[in-house]
Amino acid sequence: MSLVRDALDRAGAAGFTISSEPPAGALLGVLSAAVPPGGRILEIGTGAGVGLAWLVEGLGGRLDVEVRSVERDPRLGGLAAAGDWPENVTLHEGDILEILDSLGTFDLIFADAEGGKWQGLDRTIATLAPGGHLLVDDMATGHEQTVRVRDTLLAHPDLIAVELPCGTGLILATRRR
């Protein structure tokens, strides 16, 4: 758990208070462990790298899984870039909506930013491989955008989804094969 601890330390030192909470992080680790050999993971919204650290820790040292994380804010991207990431991790700085279509498909997507979740959710779903998992957090609020995302995921014909009432509220969806 040193990657997670280091990312939490970076976040704390920078005053970044909205990192992935332990319930979401633990689930990210479990889901990343299930990614098939040669699979691909995408995190949308790197922040200080806490969620990314959970994803990488869940892989248990596997380097056969490509992990990509996208952060729009250069300051936060710099915090995450200070981490000691393995060679299979690629950090992108930019707007996910500008690069998403060029990234291919993924076996696991963690949508933790407005872009790709509040805007462009249909495009995020389209990049999910058959049998792939999509985890969306911060779903416990009654905010109009959150309600729309929730309704879309739970009713989408290509997904089977469940709400998980822990942390800030999670929805886990799997793309039907």
C-alpha positions as CSV (number, residue, x, y, z in Angstrom):
1,M,0.0,0.0,0.0
2,S,3.0,2.3,-0.3
3,L,1.7,3.8,-3.6
4,V,-1.6,4.7,-1.9
5,R,0.1,6.1,1.2
6,D,2.5,8.2,-0.9
7,A,-0.4,9.5,-3.0
8,L,-2.3,10.4,0.2
9,D,0.7,12.2,1.6
10,R,1.1,14.2,-1.7
11,A,-2.6,15.1,-1.6
12,G,-2.4,16.1,2.0
13,A,0.7,18.2,1.6
14,A,-1.0,20.0,-1.3
15,G,-4.3,20.6,0.5
16,F,-6.1,18.4,-2.0
17,T,-9.1,17.0,0.0
18,I,-11.2,15.2,-2.6
19,S,-9.2,12.1,-3.2
20,S,-10.8,8.7,-3.6
21,E,-12.1,7.5,-0.2
22,P,-11.1,4.1,1.1
23,P,-14.4,2.3,0.1
24,A,-13.9,3.4,-3.5
25,G,-10.2,2.7,-3.4
26,A,-10.6,-0.8,-2.1
27,L,-13.2,-1.5,-4.8
28,L,-10.8,-0.1,-7.4
29,G,-8.2,-2.5,-6.2
30,V,-10.5,-5.5,-6.4
31,L,-11.7,-4.5,-9.9
32,S,-8.2,-4.0,-11.2
33,A,-7.1,-7.4,-10.0
34,A,-9.8,-8.9,-12.2
35,V,-8.6,-7.2,-15.4
36,P,-7.6,-9.9,-17.8
37,P,-4.0,-10.4,-19.0
38,G,-3.2,-7.7,-21.6
39,G,-6.1,-5.6,-20.4
40,R,-6.5,-1.9,-20.2
41,I,-7.6,0.5,-17.4
42,L,-8.6,4.1,-17.7
43,E,-9.0,6.6,-14.9
44,I,-10.7,9.9,-15.7
45,G,-9.6,12.5,-13.2
46,T,-6.2,11.6,-11.8
47,G,-6.2,14.3,-9.0
48,A,-3.2,13.7,-6.8
49,G,-3.1,10.0,-7.9
50,V,-4.8,8.3,-5.0
51,G,-7.4,6.4,-7.1
52,L,-4.6,5.6,-9.6
53,A,-2.5,4.2,-6.7
54,W,-5.4,1.9,-5.6
55,L,-5.7,0.7,-9.2
56,V,-2.0,-0.1,-9.5
57,E,-1.8,-1.7,-6.1
58,G,-4.7,-4.0,-7.1
59,L,-2.7,-5.3,-10.0
60,G,-0.2,-6.7,-7.5
61,G,2.8,-5.9,-9.6
62,R,1.4,-7.1,-12.9
63,L,2.8,-5.1,-15.8
64,D,0.8,-6.8,-18.5
65,V,-2.2,-4.4,-17.9
66,E,-1.9,-0.9,-19.5
67,V,-3.1,1.8,-17.1
68,R,-3.9,5.3,-18.3
69,S,-5.0,8.2,-16.2
70,V,-6.1,11.6,-17.5
71,E,-6.1,14.9,-15.5
72,R,-7.2,18.3,-16.8
73,D,-5.6,20.4,-14.1
74,P,-1.8,20.8,-14.7
75,R,-1.2,21.4,-10.9
76,L,-2.9,18.2,-10.0
77,G,-1.3,16.4,-12.9
78,G,2.1,17.5,-11.5
79,L,1.2,16.1,-8.1
80,A,0.4,12.7,-9.6
81,A,3.4,12.7,-11.8
82,A,5.6,12.9,-8.7
83,G,4.5,9.4,-7.9
84,D,6.8,6.4,-8.5
85,W,4.6,4.7,-11.1
86,P,5.5,1.4,-12.8
87,E,6.2,1.4,-16.5
88,N,2.7,0.3,-17.5
89,V,1.2,3.6,-16.2
90,T,0.8,6.5,-18.5
91,L,-0.4,9.9,-17.2
92,H,-2.1,12.3,-19.7
93,E,-2.7,16.0,-19.1
94,G,-5.7,17.4,-20.9
95,D,-9.4,17.3,-21.3
96,I,-10.7,13.7,-21.5
97,L,-13.3,14.8,-24.0
98,E,-10.6,15.9,-26.4
99,I,-8.6,12.7,-26.3
100,L,-11.1,9.9,-25.3
101,D,-11.9,8.8,-28.8
102,S,-8.2,8.2,-29.6
103,L,-7.6,6.0,-26.5
104,G,-9.3,2.8,-27.6
105,T,-11.4,0.5,-25.4
106,F,-10.9,-0.4,-21.7
107,D,-11.7,-3.3,-19.4
108,L,-12.0,-1.0,-16.4
109,I,-12.9,2.7,-16.3
110,F,-13.0,4.8,-13.2
111,A,-14.9,8.0,-14.0
112,D,-13.9,10.5,-11.3
113,A,-14.2,13.9,-13.1
114,E,-17.0,15.9,-14.7
115,G,-15.7,15.2,-18.2
116,G,-16.5,11.7,-19.1
117,K,-19.1,11.5,-16.3
118,W,-21.3,14.6,-16.4
119,Q,-20.4,15.4,-19.9
120,G,-19.7,12.7,-22.5
121,L,-21.0,9.8,-20.4
122,D,-22.2,8.2,-23.6
123,R,-18.7,8.3,-25.0
124,T,-17.2,6.8,-21.8
125,I,-19.7,4.0,-22.0
126,A,-18.8,3.4,-25.7
127,T,-15.1,2.9,-24.8
128,L,-16.0,0.2,-22.3
129,A,-15.1,-3.3,-23.7
130,P,-17.7,-6.0,-23.5
131,G,-17.6,-7.5,-20.0
132,G,-15.7,-4.4,-18.8
133,H,-16.5,-2.5,-15.7
134,L,-17.3,1.2,-15.1
135,L,-17.1,2.6,-11.6
136,V,-18.5,6.1,-11.0
137,D,-18.2,7.8,-7.7
138,D,-19.7,10.9,-5.9
139,M,-23.2,9.7,-6.7
140,A,-24.8,10.2,-3.3
141,T,-25.7,13.8,-3.9
142,G,-29.0,14.9,-5.3
143,H,-27.4,17.2,-7.8
144,E,-29.2,17.4,-11.1
145,Q,-26.1,16.1,-13.0
146,T,-25.7,13.2,-10.6
147,V,-29.3,12.2,-10.9
148,R,-28.9,12.2,-14.7
149,V,-25.8,10.1,-14.6
150,R,-27.4,7.6,-12.2
151,D,-30.5,7.3,-14.3
152,T,-28.5,6.8,-17.5
153,L,-26.3,4.1,-16.0
154,L,-29.1,2.2,-14.3
155,A,-31.3,2.2,-17.4
156,H,-28.7,1.8,-20.2
157,P,-29.5,-1.2,-22.4
158,D,-25.9,-2.2,-22.8
159,L,-25.1,-2.2,-19.1
160,I,-26.1,-3.9,-15.9
161,A,-25.5,-1.6,-13.0
162,V,-25.8,-1.4,-9.2
163,E,-25.7,1.4,-6.7
164,L,-23.4,0.9,-3.8
165,P,-24.3,3.1,-0.9
166,C,-20.8,3.6,0.6
167,G,-18.4,6.5,0.7
168,T,-19.6,9.3,-1.5
169,G,-21.9,6.9,-3.4
170,L,-20.8,4.5,-6.1
171,I,-22.3,3.0,-9.2
172,L,-20.7,0.0,-10.7
173,A,-21.8,-1.0,-14.2
174,T,-20.7,-3.8,-16.4
175,R,-21.0,-3.8,-20.2
176,R,-23.0,-6.8,-21.4
177,R,-21.1,-9.1,-23.8
